[in-house]
Amino acid sequence: MGGDYLDLTVPTDNRPFFFNQLRFTDVPEVARRALDRTLGGGVRRGNLTASAVLILILSISIVAVIATILVPLRGAARKCPRHLVIVGSLYFSLIGMGFMLAEIALLERFSIYLGHPIYSLGVCLFSLILASGLGSLASDWFRLDARPKILVWGMIVAVYLMMIAFLLPVIFQATTDQERMIRIAISLLAIMPLGFLLGFAFPTGMRLVDAIDRQPTPWFWGINGATGVLASVLGVMFGMAWGIHVTLTISALCYFLLIPTSFALLGPARAKKA
């Protein structure tokens, strides 16, 4: 087997995974060659092992999510309106997936810019979690309780994520020679507004659900956590396969889809109040 099974394209800031030269689409064939003992060693076998470990982690995560979250909490959703369970599950799946994909993509992107993954981990996690917490707090005063508000918020979040995906490389190119403290300040300026906006999603969803029926609330907490766990692995896989900008684009799509999903919850919530 020759080099056809190796991705020999030059690593970029968008796909900085220089250590991985095996395309995910080729994993089944390479695995078959390994079982037939015709694979050989070297890069191909090492990359196959790494890909297999990543797939194994995803599989274990799926089993763990089902066993520890979905099965124990399924009773909370049994006696609730079917529409609420379906739409609510979609809503909290979207924010769990969207938030974690954005977080993983930012960690990967800023690791290069700040010079080391530990700086990216500290700066990104600190700023994103702090800002999202402030956003959740602010959602008590600036409630997304009408379609125009939800539409504006959702569009801003989706556009912001798309801008980050395609403008951050330009900003990084222009400021990569600055001192690390300046680069950290630039990172905070880019991440904290996003985190603040993302913080509105969860409490808004909980208010919409509570206005209809409070019983399935534990189920929606579980759905949000479950999709977040799975997205943490999928985010790495998306970045390795297609690039970090694709991961951010999928995250933006998740928040864009929150707009019609929120509308579907808002109608029954208003009817219940009436």
PEFENWO-V724644 format. One record per residue. BURIAL is + if it has 9 or more other C-alpha atoms within 8 Angstrom, else -. Layout:
burial->BURIAL
burial->BURIAL
This chain:
burial->-
burial->-
burial->-
burial->-
burial->+
burial->+
burial->-
burial->-
burial->-
burial->-
burial->+
burial->-
burial->-
burial->+
burial->+
burial->-
burial->-
burial->-
burial->-
burial->-
burial->+
burial->+
burial->+
burial->-
burial->-
burial->+
burial->+
burial->-
burial->-
burial->+
burial->+
burial->-
burial->+
burial->+
burial->-
burial->-
burial->-
burial->-
burial->+
burial->-
burial->-
burial->-
burial->-
burial->+
burial->+
burial->+
burial->+
burial->+
burial->-
burial->-
burial->+
burial->-
burial->-
burial->+
burial->-
burial->-
burial->+
burial->+
burial->-
burial->-
burial->+
burial->+
burial->-
burial->+
burial->+
burial->+
burial->+
burial->-
burial->+
burial->+
burial->-
burial->-
burial->+
burial->+
burial->-
burial->+
burial->+
burial->-
burial->-
burial->+
burial->-
burial->-
burial->-
burial->+
burial->+
burial->-
burial->+
burial->+
burial->+
burial->+
burial->+
burial->+
burial->+
burial->+
burial->+
burial->+
burial->+
burial->+
burial->+
burial->+
burial->+
burial->+
burial->+
burial->+
burial->+
burial->+
burial->+
burial->+
burial->+
burial->+
burial->+
burial->+
burial->+
burial->+
burial->-
burial->-
burial->+
burial->-
burial->+
burial->+
burial->+
burial->-
burial->+
burial->+
burial->+
burial->+
burial->+
burial->+
burial->+
burial->+
burial->+
burial->+
burial->+
burial->+
burial->+
burial->+
burial->-
burial->+
burial->+
burial->-
burial->-
burial->-
burial->-
burial->+
burial->-
burial->-
burial->+
burial->-
burial->+
burial->+
burial->+
burial->-
burial->+
burial->+
burial->+
burial->-
burial->+
burial->+
burial->+
burial->+
burial->+
burial->+
burial->+
burial->+
burial->+
burial->+
burial->-
burial->+
burial->+
burial->-
burial->-
burial->+
burial->-
burial->-
burial->-
burial->-
burial->-
burial->-
burial->-
burial->-
burial->-
burial->-
burial->+
burial->+
burial->-
burial->-
burial->+
burial->+
burial->-
burial->+
burial->+
burial->+
burial->+
burial->+
burial->+
burial->+
burial->+
burial->+
burial->+
burial->+
burial->+
burial->+
burial->+
burial->+
burial->+
burial->+
burial->-
burial->+
burial->+
burial->+
burial->+
burial->+
burial->-
burial->-
burial->-
burial->+
burial->+
burial->+
burial->+
burial->+
burial->+
burial->+
burial->+
burial->+
burial->+
burial->+
burial->+
burial->+
burial->+
burial->+
burial->+
burial->+
burial->+
burial->+
burial->+
burial->+
burial->+
burial->+
burial->+
burial->+
burial->-
burial->-
burial->+
burial->+
burial->+
burial->+
burial->+
burial->+
burial->+
burial->+
burial->+
burial->+
burial->+
burial->+
burial->+
burial->+
burial->+
burial->+
burial->+
burial->-
burial->+
burial->+
burial->+
burial->+
burial->+
burial->+
burial->-
burial->+
burial->+
burial->+
burial->-
burial->-
burial->-
burial->-
